[in-house]
Amino acid sequence: MVDPGQARARPAPQPVMLPDPVPQHPLLAGRAEIGRGEYSIVLDHEDGERVYKIVSSPADVFLLTAVDRPRGIHFPLVFADHGVIGRASSGFPLHLLEMERLYPLRGDTPAASLAGRLTGLYRAACMQRSELGADMGRLALYHLAIEESQLVPSLTQALKTLSDFVEAYGVLPDLLNRDNLMMRNDGTLVFSDPVFIA
């Protein structure tokens, strides 16, 4: 049995961060690093409205560069794909993208409230399908996209688009981690990193 006092005393696990240094590239020279995740590094852009994003996950590369990638108000805008600029320690290529600047969710915004509702519904849908193992998230996303009426219509359409993408590319959805949801300056909720490869 777990002692609640001991559980609270233990430090929370640190998030996994991409360990690789920023590769040498003319577009990145002198750029400040403004964010880092498990599969990406984000650097500042001179115009303040864009960022340079270095991506190592094939799932994210598909999501952000495929001709038939998800588009719409709840998906990131990609302005340029500058191609492969190196290789991550994982062995995957590092892709350099130029895309819109997104912001972390703030607790007092409609986007944060919507993200909380979405992740809660997705978690419940996953729990209902937990016996399906690796297919749990994919099927939960599909059913959420088909059945959900508590979300705004544009978000329901984005879930359908994401579900179609997940099926077409054989990737898995990740809507449980709220860090994979961000917002624009205008408060629009954006699926910034909603997929992964197991």
C-alpha positions in Angstrom: 0.0 0.0 0.0 1.3 3.5 -0.9 1.6 5.9 2.0 0.1 9.3 0.8 2.6 11.2 2.8 5.6 9.5 1.2 4.0 9.8 -2.3 3.7 13.6 -1.8 7.2 13.8 -0.5 8.6 12.3 -3.7 9.5 14.7 -6.4 7.4 14.6 -9.6 9.0 12.9 -12.5 10.9 15.3 -14.7 9.6 15.6 -18.3 11.7 13.9 -20.9 13.4 16.4 -23.1 15.2 16.0 -26.5 18.8 15.7 -25.3 20.4 16.8 -28.6 22.1 20.2 -29.2 20.7 22.6 -31.8 22.4 21.6 -35.1 24.5 24.2 -37.0 22.4 25.8 -39.7 22.5 29.3 -41.2 18.9 30.0 -40.3 19.5 29.1 -36.6 22.8 31.0 -36.0 22.4 33.3 -32.9 18.7 32.2 -32.3 17.6 31.9 -28.7 16.1 28.5 -27.7 12.6 29.2 -26.3 11.2 25.7 -25.8 12.1 22.1 -25.8 10.0 18.9 -25.6 10.5 15.2 -25.9 10.8 15.4 -29.7 11.4 19.0 -30.6 13.4 22.2 -30.0 11.8 25.6 -30.7 13.9 28.7 -31.5 13.0 32.3 -31.8 12.3 33.9 -35.2 13.2 37.5 -36.0 9.6 38.6 -36.8 8.1 37.5 -33.4 5.1 35.8 -35.1 6.9 32.7 -36.2 9.3 30.2 -34.7 11.9 27.7 -36.0 11.0 24.2 -34.8 13.4 21.3 -35.0 11.4 18.1 -35.0 12.8 14.5 -34.5 9.6 12.5 -34.4 8.4 11.0 -37.7 4.8 11.4 -36.5 5.3 15.2 -36.0 7.0 15.4 -39.4 4.1 13.7 -41.0 1.6 16.0 -39.1 3.4 19.2 -40.1 4.7 18.5 -43.6 2.5 15.9 -45.4 0.5 17.2 -48.4 -2.6 15.7 -46.8 -1.8 16.9 -43.3 -4.6 18.1 -41.0 -5.5 21.7 -41.6 -7.9 24.2 -40.1 -8.0 26.6 -37.2 -7.0 24.0 -34.6 -3.8 22.9 -36.4 -0.5 24.8 -36.6 0.4 26.8 -39.6 3.6 25.8 -41.3 5.2 28.4 -43.5 8.3 26.5 -44.7 9.9 23.1 -44.5 13.7 23.6 -44.6 14.4 19.9 -44.7 16.7 17.6 -42.7 19.5 19.4 -40.9 21.0 16.6 -38.8 20.2 13.5 -36.9 18.9 13.0 -33.4 20.6 10.7 -30.9 17.5 8.5 -31.3 18.6 7.9 -34.9 15.7 9.9 -36.5 16.4 12.8 -38.8 16.0 16.3 -37.4 13.7 18.4 -39.6 13.7 22.2 -39.5 10.3 23.9 -39.9 9.3 27.5 -39.9 5.9 27.8 -38.3 3.5 30.1 -36.4 4.4 30.9 -32.8 2.1 29.2 -30.3 1.7 29.8 -26.6 1.2 27.7 -23.5 -2.3 27.4 -22.3 -3.1 29.9 -19.5 -5.5 28.8 -16.7 -7.9 31.7 -17.1 -8.6 31.4 -20.9 -11.4 29.7 -22.8 -8.7 27.7 -24.7 -7.5 26.2 -21.4 -11.0 25.4 -20.3 -11.7 23.8 -23.6 -8.4 21.8 -23.5 -9.3 20.6 -20.0 -12.7 19.5 -21.1 -11.2 17.8 -24.2 -8.5 15.9 -22.3 -11.0 14.8 -19.7 -13.4 13.4 -22.3 -10.5 11.8 -24.1 -9.2 10.2 -20.9 -12.7 8.8 -20.1 -13.0 7.4 -23.7 -9.6 5.8 -23.3 -10.5 4.2 -19.9 -13.7 2.7 -21.5 -11.5 1.1 -24.1 -8.5 0.2 -21.9 -8.8 -3.5 -22.7 -7.8 -2.7 -26.3 -4.2 -2.0 -25.4 -2.3 0.0 -28.0 -5.5 0.6 -30.0 -7.2 2.3 -27.1 -6.3 5.9 -27.9 -7.0 5.5 -31.6 -10.4 4.1 -31.0 -11.1 6.6 -28.2 -10.3 9.5 -30.6 -12.5 8.0 -33.3 -15.5 7.7 -31.0 -14.9 11.1 -29.5 -14.9 12.6 -33.0 -18.2 10.8 -33.9 -20.1 11.1 -30.6 -19.0 14.2 -28.8 -21.5 17.1 -28.6 -20.0 19.0 -25.6 -17.3 20.6 -27.8 -17.5 23.5 -30.2 -18.2 22.4 -33.8 -14.8 23.5 -35.1 -13.1 21.3 -32.5 -15.3 18.3 -33.3 -14.3 18.7 -37.0 -10.7 18.9 -36.0 -11.0 15.7 -34.0 -12.5 14.0 -37.1 -9.6 15.3 -39.2 -7.1 14.1 -36.6 -8.7 10.7 -36.4 -8.5 10.3 -40.2 -4.9 11.3 -40.2 -4.1 8.8 -37.4 -5.7 6.0 -39.4 -4.0 7.0 -42.7 -0.5 7.4 -41.2 -0.5 4.6 -38.6 0.5 7.0 -35.8 -1.1 7.2 -32.3 -3.0 10.2 -30.8 -1.8 11.9 -27.7 -4.4 14.2 -26.2 -3.8 13.1 -22.6 -0.8 15.4 -22.2 -2.0 19.0 -22.1 1.4 20.1 -23.2 0.4 18.8 -26.6 -2.3 21.5 -26.8 -1.4 25.2 -27.1 -3.0 28.4 -28.1 -2.7 31.3 -30.5 -2.5 34.9 -29.3 -6.2 35.2 -30.1 -7.1 32.4 -27.7 -7.7 29.6 -30.3 -6.9 26.1 -29.1 -4.3 24.4 -31.3 -3.2 20.7 -31.5 0.5 21.4 -31.4 1.8 17.9 -30.9 -1.2 15.5 -30.9 0.5 12.3 -32.3 3.4 10.0 -31.7 4.8 6.7 -32.9 5.0 3.9 -30.3 
